Amino acid sequence: MEPKAFSTYHLIKSEDLNHHGTLFAGRSAEWFVESGFVAAANLVDAKDIICLKIHGMQFSKPMKLGQIACFTSKIVYAGKSSLLCNVRVSAIQNKEIVIVDGFLTFVHVDANNKPRPHGITITPVTDEDKHLYETAKELATLHKA
């Protein structure tokens, strides 16, 4: 299956800010994982997914009060029981500028939270998706996801 993008949005409110008046990284991480979870839950039942790892979440610039953050996520690589997701964050006011970028690993589990095969194969088509696939594959190999 070809990678499919899903978007979630969050208005940055005062309770989301750090002591510098910019989006708190902890809040961003919460939304980052949530966005990846949405992409994974579109492939397998949500009750059978757990987040294993955030593979970096790199900020290139701050987000401020009143901005609307757009989290775009897609599953770009599938292991036997793992699903690796790329998440990119931009401000809805300018979606061309990526503010945060990173990867997540989710694991498909049984009722006892033990990994179980999901039977999904990801087939990248675009050059960008091929690059993301190779990056995620390397992350999966490095971290044995």
C-alpha positions as CSV (number, residue, x, y, z in Angstrom):
1,M,0.0,0.0,0.0
2,E,1.1,3.5,-0.8
3,P,1.8,5.9,2.2
4,K,-1.3,8.1,2.9
5,A,-1.0,11.4,4.8
6,F,-3.3,12.4,7.6
7,S,-3.5,15.8,9.3
8,T,-4.5,17.0,12.7
9,Y,-4.6,20.6,13.9
10,H,-4.1,22.4,17.2
11,L,-4.6,26.0,18.1
12,I,-1.7,27.1,20.3
13,K,-3.1,28.6,23.4
14,S,-1.5,30.2,26.5
15,E,-1.5,26.9,28.4
16,D,0.6,25.4,25.6
17,L,3.5,27.8,26.0
18,N,6.8,27.5,27.8
19,H,8.6,30.2,29.8
20,H,9.9,31.8,26.5
21,G,6.3,32.3,25.2
22,T,6.7,29.6,22.5
23,L,5.1,26.2,22.1
24,F,6.3,23.9,24.9
25,A,8.2,20.9,23.5
26,G,6.3,18.6,25.8
27,R,2.9,19.7,24.4
28,S,4.3,19.4,20.9
29,A,5.5,15.9,21.7
30,E,2.0,14.9,22.9
31,W,0.4,16.2,19.7
32,F,3.2,14.6,17.6
33,V,2.5,11.2,19.0
34,E,-1.3,11.7,18.7
35,S,-0.9,12.6,15.0
36,G,1.2,9.5,14.3
37,F,-1.3,7.4,16.2
38,V,-4.1,8.7,13.9
39,A,-2.1,7.5,10.8
40,A,-1.4,4.1,12.4
41,A,-5.0,3.6,13.5
42,N,-6.1,4.0,9.9
43,L,-4.2,0.8,9.1
44,V,-4.8,-1.3,12.2
45,D,-7.3,-1.3,15.0
46,A,-6.4,1.5,17.5
47,K,-6.8,-0.8,20.5
48,D,-3.9,-2.9,19.1
49,I,-1.3,-0.1,18.8
50,I,1.3,1.1,21.2
51,C,3.9,3.8,20.7
52,L,7.4,2.4,21.2
53,K,9.7,5.3,20.3
54,I,10.1,8.8,19.2
55,H,13.0,8.9,16.8
56,G,13.9,12.5,17.2
57,M,11.6,15.5,17.0
58,Q,13.7,18.3,15.6
59,F,12.4,21.9,15.8
60,S,13.6,24.3,13.1
61,K,11.8,27.4,14.5
62,P,9.4,28.3,17.4
63,M,5.6,28.4,17.2
64,K,3.8,31.2,19.0
65,L,0.5,31.9,20.7
66,G,-2.4,32.0,18.2
67,Q,-0.8,30.0,15.5
68,I,-2.5,26.8,14.3
69,A,-0.1,23.8,14.1
70,C,-0.7,21.3,11.3
71,F,0.6,17.9,12.1
72,T,0.9,15.8,8.9
73,S,1.7,12.1,9.5
74,K,2.0,9.0,7.4
75,I,3.1,5.5,7.9
76,V,6.2,5.2,5.6
77,Y,7.6,1.8,6.6
78,A,6.2,-1.4,8.0
79,G,8.2,-4.1,9.8
80,K,6.8,-7.5,10.8
81,S,4.8,-5.9,13.8
82,S,6.1,-2.3,13.7
83,L,4.8,0.7,11.8
84,L,7.1,3.7,11.4
85,C,5.5,7.1,10.9
86,N,6.9,10.3,9.7
87,V,5.4,13.5,11.2
88,R,5.9,17.0,9.9
89,V,4.6,20.1,11.6
90,S,3.9,23.4,10.0
91,A,1.9,26.5,10.8
92,I,-1.4,26.5,8.9
93,Q,-0.5,30.1,7.9
94,N,2.5,28.7,5.9
95,K,2.4,25.0,5.3
96,E,5.5,25.1,3.1
97,I,7.8,25.7,6.1
98,V,8.4,22.6,8.2
99,I,8.8,23.6,11.8
100,V,9.1,20.1,13.4
101,D,10.1,16.8,11.7
102,G,10.6,13.4,13.0
103,F,9.7,9.7,13.2
104,L,7.8,7.4,15.5
105,T,7.6,3.6,15.9
106,F,4.3,2.0,16.8
107,V,3.9,-1.7,17.5
108,H,0.9,-3.8,16.6
109,V,0.2,-5.9,19.8
110,D,-2.1,-8.7,21.0
111,A,-4.4,-8.6,24.1
112,N,-1.3,-9.2,26.3
113,N,0.6,-6.3,24.7
114,K,3.0,-8.7,22.9
115,P,4.0,-7.8,19.3
116,R,2.0,-9.6,16.6
117,P,2.3,-9.4,12.8
118,H,0.0,-6.9,11.1
119,G,0.5,-8.1,7.5
120,I,1.0,-4.6,6.1
121,T,3.4,-3.8,3.3
122,I,4.3,-0.2,2.5
123,T,5.2,0.6,-1.1
124,P,6.5,4.1,-1.6
125,V,5.8,5.7,-5.0
126,T,7.0,9.3,-4.9
127,D,10.7,10.2,-4.5
128,E,9.9,11.8,-1.2
129,D,8.2,8.7,0.1
130,K,11.1,6.5,-1.1
131,H,13.5,8.7,0.9
132,L,11.2,8.5,4.0
133,Y,10.9,4.7,3.5
134,E,14.7,4.3,3.5
135,T,15.2,6.6,6.5
136,A,12.6,4.8,8.5
137,K,14.0,1.4,7.4
138,E,17.4,2.5,8.7
139,L,15.8,3.6,12.0
140,A,14.0,0.3,12.3
141,T,17.3,-1.6,11.7
142,L,19.2,0.6,14.2
143,H,16.7,0.2,16.9
144,K,15.5,-3.3,16.0
145,A,11.8,-2.1,15.7
